[in-house]
């Protein structure tokens, strides 16, 4: 009777050890049973049409569905290449869950979404610096002209009047206005080639998008 009990105890212990060993073996097999990149590509390609239909129903936009499908593939394929993606018995359910997690993350963090637009963003307001700088440059250039030349340039090129209308306002012939304007524009072009910035900028930079043009020191004529 005693020998029978000892034998039974040893048998039970042996069975337990085998069970533990079997459990460890099973666990080890589960941990090391990973999908290769080729196997993942094959599995994902098989479920991709069905998965895209599901994502299209959720997003309501084919472009968003395609983007989400691509992001799902990239995220899972990185795991496959790193040999950390376990083999799945239900590939569609697994890929669908991964895609839904990505979509839920986008809904929670809208700022992470890429927004495509055909409109450029508006330029930010610079406090009126560019407008003031342009006025300063224009005033400096006009001071280098005679009063008649400056008047012709202002009326025709700035206010947009015709030569006839400018002549009526100035009490001069159309041809006179045209000649004064041409001489004034020629002087402005020459001044633009000779003007230097009011201060030396840092090499490789531009102030306000263009150099600041000071008025000629020798000119005292005003309009």
C-alpha positions in Angstrom: 0.0 0.0 0.0 2.8 2.3 0.9 4.6 1.5 -2.4 1.5 2.2 -4.3 1.1 5.7 -2.7 4.7 6.5 -3.4 4.3 5.4 -7.0 1.1 7.4 -7.4 2.8 10.5 -6.0 5.7 10.2 -8.3 3.4 9.7 -11.3 1.4 12.8 -10.3 4.6 14.8 -9.9 5.8 13.7 -13.3 2.5 14.6 -14.9 2.7 18.0 -13.4 6.2 18.5 -14.6 5.2 17.5 -18.1 2.2 19.8 -17.9 4.5 22.7 -16.9 7.0 21.7 -19.5 4.2 21.5 -22.1 2.8 24.9 -20.9 6.3 26.4 -21.1 6.8 24.9 -24.6 3.5 26.2 -25.7 4.2 29.7 -24.3 7.6 29.7 -26.0 6.1 28.6 -29.2 3.5 31.4 -29.0 6.1 34.0 -28.3 8.5 33.0 -31.1 5.8 32.3 -33.7 6.0 35.6 -35.6 5.0 36.6 -39.1 7.6 37.3 -41.7 7.3 40.5 -43.8 6.3 38.3 -46.8 3.6 36.5 -44.9 2.3 39.8 -43.6 2.1 41.3 -47.0 0.2 38.3 -48.3 -2.2 38.4 -45.4 -2.8 42.2 -45.6 -3.3 42.1 -49.4 -6.0 39.4 -48.8 -8.0 41.5 -46.3 -7.3 44.9 -47.9 -10.5 45.2 -50.1 -12.7 44.3 -47.2 -10.8 46.6 -44.8 -11.0 49.5 -47.2 -14.8 49.2 -47.4 -15.0 49.2 -43.6 -12.8 52.3 -43.4 -14.8 54.0 -46.2 -18.0 53.5 -44.3 -16.4 55.0 -41.1 -14.7 58.0 -42.7 -17.2 58.7 -45.5 -14.3 59.9 -47.7 -12.3 57.7 -50.1 -9.2 59.8 -49.6 -9.3 59.5 -45.8 -10.0 55.8 -46.1 -7.0 55.3 -48.4 -4.7 57.3 -46.1 -5.8 55.4 -43.0 -5.4 52.1 -44.9 -1.8 53.0 -45.8 -1.0 54.2 -42.3 -2.3 50.9 -40.9 -0.1 48.9 -43.4 3.0 51.0 -42.5 2.5 50.6 -38.8 1.9 46.8 -38.9 4.6 46.2 -41.5 7.2 47.8 -39.2 6.3 45.3 -36.6 6.6 42.5 -39.2 10.1 43.7 -40.3 11.1 43.9 -36.6 9.8 40.3 -36.1 7.5 41.4 -33.3 4.2 40.8 -35.1 2.6 37.6 -33.8 0.9 35.3 -36.2 -2.8 36.0 -36.3 -5.6 33.4 -36.8 -8.0 36.3 -37.8 -6.0 38.7 -39.9 -9.0 40.9 -40.8 -10.1 41.3 -37.2 -6.5 42.2 -36.2 -5.9 44.7 -39.0 -9.4 46.2 -38.5 -8.7 46.7 -34.8 -5.3 48.4 -35.6 -7.0 50.7 -38.2 -9.8 51.6 -35.7 -7.2 52.5 -33.1 -5.5 54.9 -35.6 -8.8 56.4 -36.5 -9.8 56.9 -32.9 -6.4 58.6 -32.3 -7.1 61.0 -35.1 -10.5 61.9 -33.7 -9.0 62.5 -30.3 -6.2 64.7 -31.7 -7.5 66.6 -34.8 -4.4 68.7 -35.0 -2.4 65.6 -36.1 -4.5 65.3 -39.3 -3.0 66.5 -42.5 -5.2 69.0 -44.3 -4.8 69.5 -48.0 -5.8 72.8 -49.5 -5.4 74.7 -52.8 -5.3 78.1 -51.0 -2.1 79.6 -49.6 -2.3 80.9 -46.0 -2.7 84.7 -45.7 0.4 86.7 -44.9 0.5 87.8 -41.3 0.2 91.5 -40.5 3.6 93.1 -39.9 2.2 96.1 -38.0 2.2 98.3 -41.2 6.0 98.2 -41.4 6.1 97.1 -45.1 3.5 99.8 -46.1 5.4 102.5 -44.2 8.7 101.4 -45.8 7.2 101.5 -49.3 5.9 105.0 -48.7 9.3 106.1 -47.5 11.1 104.7 -50.5 8.5 106.2 -52.9 8.8 109.6 -51.3 12.6 109.5 -51.5 12.5 108.6 -55.2 10.0 111.4 -56.0 12.1 114.0 -54.2 14.8 113.4 -56.8 12.4 114.6 -59.6 11.4 118.1 -60.6 7.9 119.2 -59.5 6.5 118.7 -63.0 8.1 115.3 -63.4 6.9 114.2 -60.0 3.4 115.4 -60.7 3.2 113.5 -64.0 4.5 110.3 -62.4 2.0 110.6 -59.4 -1.0 111.3 -61.6 -0.3 108.6 -64.3 1.6 105.8 -62.5 0.2 106.1 -59.0 -3.3 107.5 -59.4 -3.9 105.8 -62.7 -5.0 108.7 -64.8 -4.4 108.9 -68.5 -2.1 111.5 -70.1 -5.1 113.5 -71.3 -6.7 113.6 -67.8 -3.4 114.4 -66.1 -2.9 117.2 -68.7 -6.3 118.7 -67.9 -5.6 118.6 -64.2 -2.1 120.2 -64.6 -3.2 122.6 -67.2 -0.6 121.2 -69.7 -0.6 119.5 -73.0 -0.8 115.7 -73.2 2.6 115.6 -74.9 4.2 117.7 -72.1 2.8 115.4 -69.5 4.1 112.4 -71.3 7.6 113.8 -71.7 7.8 114.9 -68.0 6.6 111.4 -67.0 9.2 109.6 -69.2 12.0 111.8 -67.8 10.8 111.2 -64.3 10.7 107.4 -64.7 14.2 107.5 -66.2 15.5 109.3 -63.2 13.8 106.8 -60.8 15.4 103.9 -62.6 18.8 105.5 -62.4 18.3 106.3 -58.7 17.3 102.6 -58.0 20.7 101.5 -59.4 22.7 104.0 -57.2 20.8 104.0 -53.9 22.3 102.3 -50.9 20.5 101.0 -47.8 20.3 103.5 -44.9 22.2 101.0 -42.8 24.4 98.0 -43.6 22.3 94.8 -43.2 23.7 91.5 -42.1 25.2 89.7 -45.0 22.7 87.4 -46.7 19.7 89.1 -45.3 17.2 91.7 -46.6 15.2 94.2 -44.6 11.5 94.2 -45.3 12.0 92.2 -48.5 13.9 95.1 -50.2 16.7 97.5 -49.3 15.7 100.8 -47.7 16.3 103.7 -50.1 17.1 107.1 -48.5 16.4 110.3 -50.2 19.3 112.0 -52.0 21.0 114.4 -49.6 21.6 117.1 -52.2 17.9 117.4 -53.3 15.6 119.8 -51.4 12.7 120.0 -53.9 9.3 119.1 -52.4 6.0 118.3 -54.1 
